[in-house]
């Protein structure tokens, strides 16, 4: 026991019933203490608390002699703390349900990245490019757990969360909470960007039919003792905790179903994928025994998901009666069989199989259609409302506002239908006494609430009324009705207002808040807020935790004294921003216009804020249209407004940096280089990093293709980008195996983080700008790799510096990932750009992915020659490109293809061709390629080789090829050239079919 622990035990000696809490550092001092602690029934601190403490201590920044904050040092103490955190997670059997409940997203992200590190996941390689079937079991399982967590986190982040209201004593924590929120949002942004990759990884897992193994405390101890000797054991198939294929597939199907369901709002086809995954999860879960180690499904949530998918896709399952009821209801809605729908609701009042929430959601759906103008559905709404009211009455629930409004002025037909529903809802063998009493109270309240006495008498004369009410109650009610009919002139009484409805205020507020969340119509939002403020005075901008406005504006909006105006401004802006993320620009424009009209009345500052947001909306709308193929140039007014924003000098006005970022990207995309180069104020260039990068890009592009003239601005751009890609010199580079986009290793010297720079670059569409950036990163990549033989090629490389002053400070892994991302993104915009295709092929070539490299080399040739119907231009298939294609084929063991390609060179490489033809084992068509040979020397060598080996059949094929008259050496040169071109085209087309 440490001295501090002993002191603490002495102080707390008066309370022997409460054992002292074990401190985090005691686990470092005593190696065996952690396992003993975790075996306790209720360990204090708990396992998740230990993970938080270990990682918090391991990630604490250090301070150097100059009192400068430095990143955490990679020393033995910090490595031990990270290992302890992993061992705690291993004790929890890597149960993501437990970890997600107890850990924040940043902490869990750090933990799982450490798991990737110790599991030897190859650094700098995207998970989707890994072949999990060939990886060591613990390595593959680490990748699976990380990607499962990634998609689960995306799904969980889409659920609404109740906002915590900080009290006065918590205000000093707001900065910490804001930093954690920003970090969480950055991680979520990356996870969402990589969601498609994570889904592909997990779908690939479903095709692996073998058991999986995951790290335990034992395997982690082996790695800690001696990684070099333990590596073989921990990577073997017998190490770690065994997870059966069915168990893992069940969990993966469940997680994939969740992400597909979440994507269904934007892509309805995703609901079918979700349904298929949930069905498979149900089937596999039924086969598993109760002792499953890794599979932890929420059966109720799975049933809910399954029910929702069935309803949305119209699938049916006779074995599931409850889901059949849901499916029938949705089927009736889709087929517009409203009579059958009402009948189903009446029958359900007896069976009670549908939850009340589902029934009320169906009614809300029809009411929404009526509000949109489908007046023919009024009667259906009334009948469904009555059915739901009877169901609520039977169960003793509070009656809805919709039902109370319906009874303000009901027709005889409505009352008759209500009585019919009441009668049919009691048509079962044994009706509980509670339901009968509730129905009697309901009918009595109905009579008392009906203002037209004839309708009330219609109720009292019905069989159900007479059966359920006692004689004394019936007589008293009838006497009351007779007195009313004699003294009251019903037609003179005015219609009650909304607030006179006999329902509790809490029901009104709840339903109005629901409408507030769902509505996108500004006038309706204002009306709802007026009604809400009339019922209760509270901050309604907090109703939905997903309503968020930029941090830059929050203080200005919350400073509005009028609470109604404050709520309305906040909600209009939040809804408008949400619509922009969904690319619903029409609704966003309506909401922003209404907000602008409102704030113009009382706040010049908010008016300018809204004008800026509307400018951002117009820019994004125009860029979205351009991305979809619209070639319309922006209007002069829009360009003028963008310029005006970039030149704005209102010091007290809160400005969002993203507006400037989008404006700069907009100007670059529409070739406003002259403006960015010469007319942007110098102060803006210094204060806004995006404008700085934009100006340098514009200047460099403007001065191209002159290599000398553009080198000054190119050098400035180069220096800025190098600093963005730099890391602290005290950090270890490229040895941890984490995904680089989630690491926070950027140097503070850069004008912006690398992740934000990549986000900005992906807003660009102008080919010359993208070509310039690709060229820059290709040169930087070549310098940091320092491999002269295997350099990546690109256009305009000569304008960049040929040396790098502080090469050790540049993050090699980050540069490699960035250049690959950049080229891939550029090819999504224009898949036929020859230069980009060659660069992409070179990237795959230098990283040893030869099949992919051949794909892009051939694609570059195809787009430049109308799929090889013409000759490929020599500036596309240079000797360097051809030699790389030859090397790719050689390393893929396609030796006959090597021999054919050797003819394409300006000077035929006979030595390489002969060496390739000497190989007896070739993974290509071998003699089927002889028809593509036109060089007589190579063909003669072929006949000699086959004769020497006794391969008479292949020798005859070679002799047939060499005997073609068009290859006769006596032919004119143009005939020989025509024969060569003909064979080149056919060969390249055959290769394209093979590699495309």
Order of alpha helices (4+ residues) and beta strands (2+ residues): alpha-alpha-alpha-alpha-beta-beta-alpha-alpha-alpha-alpha-alpha-alpha-beta-alpha-alpha-beta-alpha-alpha-alpha-alpha-alpha-alpha-alpha-alpha-alpha-alpha-alpha-alpha-alpha-alpha-alpha-alpha-alpha-alpha-alpha-alpha-alpha-alpha-alpha-alpha-alpha-alpha-alpha-alpha-alpha-alpha-alpha-alpha-alpha-alpha-alpha-alpha
